[in-house]
Amino acid sequence: MAWQAIIERRAVDEAVIRLKIAGLPEGGYVATSPDVPGLVAQGRTLAETAEIAQDVARKILESCLEHGDPIPPVFRRHRHALPASLAVAVGLPAGR
């Protein structure tokens, strides 16, 4: 029996938000965003902190939509515009 994979193409709308990340004295990082009021995310690594911040931003947007609150302007901008540059964290091997 042959298996067929059905690939569904969906347009994905994304908004690019800025994060301000600070190191914590006890270790780890905390992120806030000038674009999404109320966003605070904490993680052990930069990558984890950014991932948590994405989830928090999504939940803030969902809450605004659910309760009829104003949507932060960053979510109303043209969604196909890409940032000129994007920095990502890359984990390094231990002992470096």
C-alpha positions in Angstrom: 0.0 0.0 0.0 1.4 3.3 -1.0 1.2 6.2 1.4 0.5 9.7 0.1 1.4 12.8 1.9 -1.0 15.6 1.6 0.7 18.9 2.1 -1.7 21.7 2.9 -0.3 25.2 2.1 -1.5 27.9 4.4 -0.6 31.5 4.4 1.0 32.3 7.7 0.7 35.8 9.0 3.5 36.9 11.2 4.4 40.1 13.0 7.9 40.9 14.0 8.3 42.3 17.5 11.3 43.8 19.1 12.6 42.2 22.3 14.8 43.9 25.0 16.7 41.1 26.8 18.7 41.5 30.0 20.8 39.0 31.9 19.7 38.1 35.4 22.1 38.1 38.3 21.0 34.6 39.3 21.5 33.4 35.7 19.1 33.3 32.8 17.5 36.1 30.9 14.3 38.3 31.0 12.7 39.8 27.9 10.3 42.7 27.5 9.0 44.3 24.4 8.4 47.9 23.5 5.9 46.6 20.9 3.7 44.4 23.1 2.8 46.1 26.4 2.8 43.6 29.3 5.1 41.1 27.6 7.6 39.7 30.2 9.3 36.4 29.5 12.1 34.6 31.4 14.2 31.7 30.3 17.5 29.9 31.0 19.0 30.6 27.5 18.5 33.4 25.0 16.7 31.0 22.6 14.4 29.8 25.4 13.6 33.3 26.4 12.8 34.3 22.8 10.6 31.3 22.4 8.7 32.0 25.6 8.4 35.7 24.5 6.8 34.5 21.2 4.2 32.5 23.2 3.5 35.3 25.5 3.0 37.8 22.6 0.6 35.3 21.0 -1.4 34.9 24.2 -1.6 38.7 24.7 -2.9 39.1 21.1 -5.4 36.3 21.7 -6.6 37.9 24.9 -7.1 41.3 23.2 -9.2 39.7 20.5 -11.2 37.6 23.0 -12.0 40.5 25.3 -12.3 43.3 22.7 -9.3 45.1 24.0 -7.2 47.3 21.7 -4.7 45.3 19.6 -1.1 46.5 19.9 -0.2 48.4 16.7 2.6 45.9 15.8 0.0 43.3 15.1 -1.9 45.6 12.7 1.0 46.5 10.4 1.5 45.1 6.9 2.3 41.4 7.7 4.4 40.8 4.6 7.1 43.3 5.5 10.3 41.6 6.6 12.9 43.1 8.9 16.1 44.3 7.4 18.0 41.9 9.7 17.2 39.3 12.3 19.5 38.1 15.0 19.1 34.6 16.4 20.8 32.9 19.3 23.0 29.8 18.5 24.0 27.5 21.4 27.7 26.8 21.6 29.3 23.5 22.7 30.2 23.2 26.3 33.7 24.3 27.3 33.9 27.1 24.8 
